[in-house]
Amino acid sequence: MSIKDGKNIKIIDLSQEIYVGNSLWPGHQKTFIWVNETHEVNKAKTGSRVAFSARNLLISEHCSTHSDAVWEYLPEGPTIDKMPLNMFCGSAVCLDLTGVPDDKYIEPADLEEAEKKSGQTIGKGDIVLLHTGCYNRWYKEPMGEPKVMPALGVWTGDRYQTDYAGLSEAGAEWLAKKGVVNIGIDAPAIDHPDDPEYSGHWICGKYGMTNTENMANLDQVVNKRFLYVGVPLNITDGSGSPIRAVALLDSDE
């Protein structure tokens, strides 16, 4: 991979869009985007040959593809601006967990099998992305019949928010003991939607790990090792941050 000269690199976008109406974890701020000033208004004010326009955003720190600060789930943990950037940028592996049904938890045996099939070896400092297929199946689907989310006690017809496999406590700890610093997933959370204990986040707090949720296009990097970049905004005391996550691979892959 020619990182130094920037040549022969294939870039794969792993991020969901930010737009009004994007799917959100219940309880988070809905997304609002509106025009601050149009080109026409700006040109009339300045008389310049160049007219400027800009929009305003009102979004959650956990909008769309984002990474969590440890502080979000562990009060004594670091906020997003105080976390080392190598938790968000480094060597990554994407595991295929699409064989785990939505109503099941991702267990150590599932991860061991997926690691073996990937042909990769997970090591200390790695970033591991979990391809469950949730994004591919449900993200663009219309709303269905309302279904309860036991972990929240709310009802929603958004199957993207309710139908996906998530880590068990043992599964999350299996990754933590491997030395993983960031667990990514193509679903709203690394926890199973039926898990009121939020086991994945609990383990992230225990081991000082971050997690990255609402990822996209993981089918394009599954079973590969690549350079991952998903750096958060430098939000003072942030509980998390939206990111633009990408995978960098050799162009011939």
C-alpha positions, -999 to 999 in steps of 0.1 A, spaced: 0 0 0 15 33 -11 5 54 18 35 78 15 28 90 -20 -10 84 -19 -10 64 -51 -25 29 -58 -49 33 -29 -86 21 -31 -109 41 -8 -141 25 4 -167 46 23 -180 29 54 -202 57 65 -240 64 64 -253 97 52 -265 125 75 -298 138 64 -332 149 78 -351 117 86 -321 94 90 -326 64 112 -317 72 149 -315 53 182 -347 63 201 -340 91 225 -313 108 204 -318 143 189 -335 141 155 -315 155 126 -324 190 114 -307 208 84 -317 242 72 -302 270 51 -284 297 70 -281 321 40 -287 316 3 -264 326 -25 -289 352 -36 -292 368 -2 -255 368 3 -247 384 -31 -273 411 -24 -257 419 9 -221 419 -3 -222 429 -39 -193 406 -45 -188 385 -76 -186 355 -53 -218 345 -35 -216 323 -5 -242 299 9 -241 277 40 -264 254 60 -269 248 97 -269 214 114 -287 203 146 -276 167 152 -268 142 180 -232 134 189 -244 99 180 -260 107 146 -254 83 117 -219 67 117 -203 76 149 -178 66 176 -186 66 213 -165 82 240 -157 59 269 -173 86 291 -207 79 275 -210 46 294 -183 50 321 -185 84 340 -149 82 350 -138 74 314 -123 99 289 -145 121 267 -141 120 229 -116 149 228 -93 132 253 -91 98 237 -60 88 217 -65 90 179 -50 56 173 -83 42 186 -99 56 155 -71 51 129 -51 19 124 -50 -16 111 -84 -32 109 -101 -65 101 -137 -71 91 -154 -103 102 -183 -120 85 -211 -125 111 -240 -126 86 -246 -163 96 -257 -153 131 -295 -149 131 -310 -116 142 -325 -131 174 -292 -146 185 -262 -131 203 -227 -131 187 -207 -154 209 -170 -162 212 -175 -193 190 -190 -172 163 -160 -148 164 -135 -176 165 -151 -192 134 -153 -158 116 -117 -150 124 -106 -184 110 -126 -180 78 -112 -145 73 -77 -158 70 -66 -129 93 -53 -129 129 -67 -103 154 -40 -87 175 -33 -61 201 -43 -26 189 -65 -38 161 -98 -23 150 -124 -50 143 -155 -44 123 -185 -68 125 -205 -74 93 -239 -85 104 -258 -75 72 -282 -53 92 -274 -22 70 -278 -41 38 -311 -57 48 -330 -30 66 -315 5 63 -334 15 31 -365 -5 40 -398 13 46 -412 13 82 -429 -20 92 -452 -30 120 -442 -15 154 -421 -38 175 -409 -35 211 -373 -28 219 -369 -45 253 -336 -27 261 -355 7 259 -391 -2 265 -402 17 234 -419 6 202 -407 13 167 -415 1 132 -379 7 120 -365 -28 115 -330 -13 112 -333 -4 149 -348 -37 161 -336 -67 139 -299 -74 142 -274 -96 160 -253 -80 187 -225 -91 210 -230 -111 241 -209 -101 271 -186 -131 265 -183 -121 228 -173 -86 236 -148 -97 262 -133 -122 237 -125 -92 215 -113 -71 244 -89 -98 255 -75 -100 220 -64 -63 225 -90 -47 202 -93 -10 207 -124 -2 186 -154 -25 177 -174 -14 147 -207 -27 135 -232 -21 106 -261 -18 130 -273 8 156 -254 -7 185 -228 -34 193 -253 -47 219 -282 -70 209 -314 -50 208 -330 -73 233 -301 -68 258 -312 -45 287 -277 -48 302 -259 -33 272 -232 -59 275 -210 -47 246 -208 -12 261 -203 -26 296 -172 -45 283 -160 -14 264 -161 5 297 -144 -22 316 -115 -23 291 -114 14 280 -125 6 244 -145 26 220 -171 13 196 -183 26 162 -219 22 152 -241 26 121 -214 16 96 -221 9 60 -207 -12 31 -189 -37 53 -196 -63 27 -169 -46 6 -142 -52 31 -153 -84 48 -125 -109 55 -98 -83 46 -72 -65 65 -69 -28 57 -61 7 71 -91 21 88 -97 59 93 -127 71 113 -115 101 133 -140 119 155 -146 157 157 -126 174 184 -158 181 205 -150 194 240 -162 170 266 -181 150 239 -199 118 246 -192 107 210 -189 121 175 -201 115 140 -173 103 118 -165 97 81 -152 62 82 -132 48 53 -111 17 45 -78 22 26 -67 -8 5 -43 -16 -23 -60 -7 -55 -57 -42 -69 -77 -58 -41 
